[in-house]
Amino acid sequence: MRRTLSQLPPLTLSGQETALCPENAAYMARTDLEQTRMLGYTPLNLDAVTTLLLGLLGARATVRHICGTTDEILGCLTEAGLSITEEIHRYETGAEAEVLAERLIAEGRKLFWPYPLRAGRFADEAHLVPPALWARLNSKTALPDLVPPEALAPRQSHVTGALPDDIPLPAFLKAGGEHATGWGYAVHHCATPAQVAQARTAFLAQSIDTVIVEAAIPLHRCWCVNLSVSPDTVQLLGAAEQTFSAPARQAGSVIDPDTPYPEAGHALALSVADAARRQGFLGICGLDIGQTDDGRLIVFDPNFRVNSSTPQILLHRAAAARSGLPVSLSFSGRTQGAMSRLIARIKGPIADGWFVPTRLLDAALLPAADGINLCTGFVMAETRAAAETRSRDLQTLIDT
């Protein structure tokens, strides 16, 4: 018998939200396209990113766009089991978001964000992590400062314009420097000299001065390992296996008890996060760690910020216990029409326990969405193959 939404047990975090960031931290993510130019951001992303982490931050203050925080949306997420008790400050324009941030700073709050805010807009002491420290920790160039050499792929750094044609292939070419990067936007997988030349041209067009050439080591699997960092301790939150549509192009995340992140790698992840803690980092971070065919663990990317897999990792255990389904697979769907129609479509999967929405975006309240509503979360299933089928079925359902 299908349960009604009101009958669903809540998805508790077992107190983990208290360890994600200090109590005086405030989530403020509204930045600009200059800071995110190496991410492929559009105006839509600038406001959509502010709707992350709903139900995961306890009573902390947040600055969020109205498109993801209507009473209708919050009601749906709450009925699905998310505990949304935060102090929400809603905005419609970027200027309004910055005014709200100023008020929170005046109250003694510290801003945290996945990508740097508008350059020079707020004083360093207004941030949970100073922008310069954030840039240094997230730089692919500085990864050897955090990771022991045995856990790194062979790499070299070159001036972009002098990047040689005869580098060992296959390789991943990654943007050097301290620009905010992510989503594979500033990474090129090269198997031929022609692809190297194309990557060089692309980096020069983006004004990237240095390029990291990293050996493309064959991997058995790759995970994003999430941790929380406090002034005195580092806590492992969990890990999600990454799925890829192409080399360096992540398609999603899966948590499957048949393919867990190796316990032998816990110490590695904790040591990298602790190295960042000693430099002053606080909050949530993620590390992309792959396992080679012979079992060696390699750290590929530093993500000293919230990750796309963070909500899934934090909610998976409770969702699995509630549904009796052990596997979760990330879901990102798009559909046109009224938000009420979208919510009506997903109520069945939510009530049946196999879909957990973590974010809904109402395109009617965000012109940059061009009429396309967003629905993200994760599906639950007995197996990975069944989860993939359910993900396709869910997209079909919301498009019906």
Salt bridges, closest charged atoms under 4 A:
GLU34 OE2 - ARG37 NE 3.68
ASP47 OD1 - ARG30 NE 2.71
GLU86 OE2 - ARG64 NE 2.52
GLU87 OE2 - HIS89 NE2 2.69
GLU87 OE1 - ARG109 NH2 3.19
GLU98 OE1 - ARG118 NH2 2.72
GLU98 OE1 - ARG121 NE 2.84
GLU102 OE2 - ARG121 NH2 2.93
GLU107 OE1 - ARG109 NH2 3.17
ASP165 OD1 - ARG200 NH2 2.65
GLU214 OE2 - ARG155 NH2 3.86
GLU214 OE1 - LYS174 NZ 2.80
GLU241 OE2 - ARG221 NH1 2.92
GLU241 OE1 - ARG384 NH2 2.81
ASP256 OD2 - ARG384 NE 3.44
ASP274 OD1 - ARG277 NE 2.63
ASP274 OD2 - ARG278 NH1 2.71
ASP301 OD1 - LYS140 NZ 3.72
ASP301 OD1 - LYS174 NZ 3.59
ASP352 OD1 - ARG2 NE 2.96
